[in-house]
Amino acid sequence: MQRADLDWKNLGFTYRKTDFNIRYTWKDGVWNDGVVSSDEIIPMHMAATCLHYGQQAFEGLKAYEQQNGDVVVFRDNENALRMNRSCDKIYMPTIPVEMFQDAVNRVIDANKKYIPPFGTGATLYIRPLVIGTGARIGVRPADEYMFIVMVTPVGPYFKEGFKPVDLVVEESFDRAAPNGVGDVKVGGNYAAGLRGSFKAKAQGYTEALYLDAREKKYLDESGPANFFGITKDKQYVTPQSNSVLPSITNMSLIQLADDMGLNPVRRAVPVEEIFEFIDAGCCGTAAVITPVSSIAYRDRKAVYSTDGQPGEYCTRLYNQLVNIQLGIEPDKHGWIRKIPL
Ligand SMILES: *Cc1c(COP(=O)(O)O)cnc(C)c1O
């Protein structure tokens, strides 16, 4: 494969221009066939609903070059289904799963030379988004939409690599309301999470860990990633909450935890339980697993790692998942889709 001349082993998690993106428009009730564009700019009406009323949803997934040279994506059907739940929740048209996967195929094929080589730790990050482009002044859903898929080659989310981080329980800001839109992937949730995240960073932590907004008693998730803890009796515990985004990474780790005999459970997790866990992590596509070193809560601190090394369970789960993605371990659960190139 002819590749771009990039320092693949030292890519950051930042936007880098590639050659093409793909754009579909929705008008009069139908999506068009999509156009491959070399333009990074989207011309748009200044009264577009995505700019005023937050009609915007996105996804995030990655393409990997496997050990045998195949280029694959991980569970992208789940991203398509989740994007549809997001669109539906904020009155945007949904996207047939086949159209979503076809868009992913086309945009990867057009940008082949940006697929990072196997073994570099880099991946091709894929960012689909749907936006309301129709002009409105009254609060109503738009009559026109765009579905765009852009890609950019990225290195590991944290340049320090698979190293544990420090979290702080955030009590004065909420990311999402109990019956709001916290369970769908809309940009507004990220704007709402910026303040808590910046506050955590200003205090020397990596990220905030949010509590349920109603009672402030239970763990929700950490800004852009789900949370899990491992109990003394070897259970993988992750919060059940309707303001948490259903992470595909978490869903996959639940299966892998089960395969390893870790008894996964999804349930309300009282915040005090952080002091009982023997290992903990955050999970999402971008970083896969971010092991947690400590969690500060009021005047106490739960500590999982004192030597700067990730915990045993985070490490095992991380290796298992990454090895499936890279084709080093067999794909027993049918999570991998090969991209026709
Ligand atoms: C995208 C996202 C995640 C991670 O989901 P994955 O499907 O694992 O990438 C977790 N929390 C929030 C709020 C998200 O937006």
The ligand as a MOL file (V3000), in Angstrom:
LIG
                    3D

  0  0  0     0  0            999 V3000
M  V30 BEGIN CTAB
M  V30 COUNTS 15 15 0 0 0
M  V30 BEGIN ATOM
M  V30 1 C -18.3250 8.2570 22.7510 0
M  V30 2 C -18.4780 8.2960 24.2200 0
M  V30 3 C -18.0120 7.2560 25.0530 0
M  V30 4 C -17.2610 6.0640 24.5230 0
M  V30 5 O -18.0160 5.2760 23.6570 0
M  V30 6 P -17.2760 4.2150 22.7220 0
M  V30 7 O -18.3880 3.6660 21.8900 0
M  V30 8 O -16.6820 3.1930 23.5970 0
M  V30 9 O -16.2770 4.9620 21.9420 0
M  V30 10 C -18.2460 7.3580 26.4110 0
M  V30 11 N -18.8720 8.4190 26.9490 0
M  V30 12 C -19.3290 9.4370 26.1940 0
M  V30 13 C -20.0110 10.5680 26.8370 0
M  V30 14 C -19.1490 9.4020 24.8070 0
M  V30 15 O -19.6010 10.4230 24.0610 0
M  V30 END ATOM
M  V30 BEGIN BOND
M  V30 1 1 1 2
M  V30 2 1 2 3
M  V30 3 2 2 14
M  V30 4 1 3 4
M  V30 5 2 3 10
M  V30 6 1 4 5
M  V30 7 1 5 6
M  V30 8 2 6 7
M  V30 9 1 6 8
M  V30 10 1 6 9
M  V30 11 1 10 11
M  V30 12 2 11 12
M  V30 13 1 12 13
M  V30 14 1 12 14
M  V30 15 1 14 15
M  V30 END BOND
M  V30 END CTAB
M  END
